[in-house]
Amino acid sequence: MEKFKVALLANLKINAPHSEGMPADQWDDLDSEKTINALLEAIRAGGHTCEFLEADVSLLDSIRKYQPDICFNIAEGHYGDGREAQIPALLEMLRIPYTGSKVLTLSLALDKSMTKRILHWHELPTPDFQTFERINEKLHDDLKFPLFVKPSREGTGMGVSAKSIVNNQAEMREQIDYILREYNQPALVEQYIEGREITVGMVGNLIGPVARRLPINPNAPRIQAGLHFFPPMEVDLKPFRDSDVVYSNRLKVALADQLNYLCPAPLDDEMIDELNWLAAAVFRVVGAKDVSRIDFRLDETQNMKPYILEINPLPGLSPGISDIVIEAAADGIEHTELVNMILDTALKRYEMI
């Protein structure tokens, strides 16, 4: 296979800007030097030349100097409600190929409320919701407690804790106020789904049409060719029930290496097929490319009906602890192979191989 000059684009935690009043978890979704070094090693092990370039304003000069054939993009960005799309927009302006989803998809997926509007229009199952831009907005009549409150434009469980589950107006207003003040963005309030949390990762690109909405006939063929689904993963929260009843930022960051990951998750084949089908539909309707991870909740009050929480088109790739890395390993695909799988998928999409 032809070898390429690859630029690894990411934002290192140690290089992140800091200012007074910034939330303590502001940069929890940025990458560590350990992750960057592992990715560099993986891409080089695939036979390519690869260098890391910090994805900030310095990239305007460094990428033109380096002149890569393709970029491996995992840049989260620093500021703005479409920050994950800023680097892809620059790359498209410079006409440089890159891995992963494009500008519109990354902007859309970062905004959970906007994503849910798309899912709702496509009649895909997602919890009922309301976006609060002000503390005194009236709660919609169709939303009933308990509800779940979180920032509308953050990842890695930022702003999520046991307090996110609210049981009355007072608790809800307190949590909305916290999100508005601490994160300076709208709060997403959605119906709380009591049940198991499952995540499904995939690499590839869909071939052929996928229905705009789910077919009325449940026996209709399910077209999801082109995607490689990894075994679904479930995080065992039982040991943390006294402190973390949800997959919180604390668990995802501070205690990530202490969690018990159930992968493959204990699910029957019919449920796995349903989750994969829904994941493919989400992948299609938001226009994702190459790689994504979709998070679900299985409603224990409705015979484990799956509800889509969100899609992450820039899933973490930290060896041993990132969800999609654990899922791939359960499928016999180690970190180096997974990284090159994503890169090769993009290269094929651009018809470079």
Summary of the structure (lengths in Angstrom):
residues: 353
radius of gyration: 19.8
end to end distance: 7.6
largest distance: 60.6
contacts: 1136
relative contact order: 0.16
helix: 35%
strand: 21%
